[in-house]
């Protein structure tokens, strides 16, 4: 069993400006991928939306999950549905849809190429917590290796994550990325906070072929 553990600190990340605010790429796979070339399998990012209304960039062939970290966002998927998202609410939608938004927020974004399985989960850790990584299978007959990535993004305060006797200290803006074969049995990940503050952590789960 081979597990790749990577802790990326906030000061290692690059934040760039866009027409509606600023965005920080947290991780991309493969690591050599370039977002503007759309040659990634998956991408994680966090954005600050500073304008009151905006149109989403069309991303055909890409599935999206967005979770709000701060503020309220109203999304309209033309021809499909509209929804209001408050902190830690999420929405799954196709990047090919014509999508517009209203609201000034901080959000967390997960993008995957079609064919991946992906989701976001909000964890609210007020002392100690355990996250069990259940085995998940893709219904596919191909022989390509099936990989799984679990990423944990610390939204606020700080938290210590422990897996297989290895501990990682995450502060606000840090992300822990764990990649392994989908057939591997992974132990539970233990989380612990210090003090009385509740630490909010976003868990991104991605299952894909390489």
N, C-alpha and C positions, 0 to 999 in steps of 0.2 A: 504494500500500500504506500503510495507516494502522495504526500500532502504538501502543497505550497502555501506558506503563510507569509503575508506581506502586510506590514503596518505602514501606512502612508500618513505622514504628519501634515497638518494644515499648511505649514510654511514650505512644504515641498510642492504644493499645488499652484497652478497658474490660473489667475482670474483674468478674463478678457471682457471687453465691452461689446454690447450689441445694441441695436436700435432702441430696445425697450428697457435696458438696464445693464446688468453684468452677470456673467456666468462662470462657474468654476468646473472644469472637467475633473472628476474624481478618479475615474479609471476607464480604460478602454481596452477591448480585446479583439484581435491581437494587439499587443502594445505598440506595434509599428503602424497601426491604423491611423488614418487622418480623417477626422469627422467630416470635413468638407468634401472628401472624396467618397463618403458613404461606404467605405470598404471595411467596416467593423462588423463583428458578430454581435457584440453588445457594448453599451456605453452607459456610464453613470455620471451624473452631473447634478449640480445645484445652482439655481438661478435666483437672482433678485430682480423682480419685475417692478420697475419704477414708474411705468406709464399706466394710465387708467384703463386703456384698452389696447389690444394688440391682436394680430393675426399670426397663427402658428405657421412655421415654415413647412411646406409640403414635403413629406418623407415617404414616398411610395415604397412598398416592400418592407417597411419597418413598423413594428408594433411598439406602442408606447404605454407606459404606466407613469402617472404623475401623482405625487403626494404633496400636500401643502404642509409646510413647516410653521409658517406664520402668516396671518392674514386670512382673507376670504376671497376665493376666486370663483367667478361664474364662467363656466365653459359652455359653448354652444357648438355642437357638431352638426353642421348644416345637413338636413335630410335624415338625421338620426335622432338625436336627443340633446337636451340641455341639462346641466346639473350644477349645483352649488357645492363647492368644496371648502370646508373649514379645516383647521389644523388637524393633521393626521388622517383626513379623508383622502381617498385615492380614486383614480379613474383610469380604466383600461380603454384604449381606443387605437384605431388604425392611423398611422401617419399619413395615409393617403386621403383621409377625410379632410374636408375644409373646416378648420377649427378656428374659432375666435374666442377671446377671453376678455373679461372685465374684472379688474381688481389689482391692487398692488400687494404683492405677496413675496415670500421666500418659498421656493419649492424644491423638491427632489425629483429627478427624472431618471427613468430607466428606459432605454431604447434597445430593442433586439431585432435582429433579422427574423423574418417570418420562418416558422418551424421550431423556434425555441420555445421553451416553457419558462415563464418568468412571472414574478409577483413581488410586491412590497408589503412589509408588515411593520407596524409601529410597536416598539417595545418600550414600556414605561417601567424603569427599574428603580425602586425606592429603597432597596437594601441588597438582597441577594436574589438572583434569578437563574434559571436553567433553561436553555433553548435546546430542544431535541431535534436533531437533523434526521428526519426519517428518510429511508431510502425511497427514491422516486424513479420510475421507469418511463421511458419514452416508448410509445407503440410504433416501433420501426423495425424493419427487417434488414436494414443495411448493416455493413460491418464496420462503419466508421466509429472511432472511439467516442463515447458519450461522456462529456465532462460536466462537472457541476461547480458552480461558484456561489459561495455565500459571502456577502459583504455586509459589514456592520458599520454604519456611519453614526458617529456621536453628534447629536444635534446640540446638546447643551450640557453644562457641568462636566463631569468626568466619570469614567467607568473603567474597571479592570476586567478584561476578558481572559479566561483561562481555558486552554484546550490541550489535552495530552501533556500536562505538566509544564506547558509553556504559557507565560502570562504576558499580556500586552496592556499597557496603560493608554487609554484613549481620552483625549481632551476634546472640547468642542471643535468640530471641523476636521477631526481625524477619521480615517477609515481603515478598517481591518478587512483584508480580502483573503478568503480561504478557498483554494481550488483543489479538486480531487476528482478521481474517477467515480462515476455515478454508482458503481457497484461496491465501492469501499464502505465499510461500516465505520462511521464517525461517531465518536463519543459525544455526549452532550457538551455544550459550551456553557461554562459558568460565568456569570456576570456579577460584579460586586461594586457597589458605590461606597464612597466615603462621606461621612456627614449625613445630614438629614435631607439633602436635596434629592429630588427625583431626576434621574438622567433619562432623557428621551433618546432612543436609538432607532434608526431605520434599518431594517434587515432587507436586503435585496437577495432573492433566490433566483438563480438562473441555471437551466439545464439545456445543454446544447451539444452539437456534434462538431468535431474539428477534422 
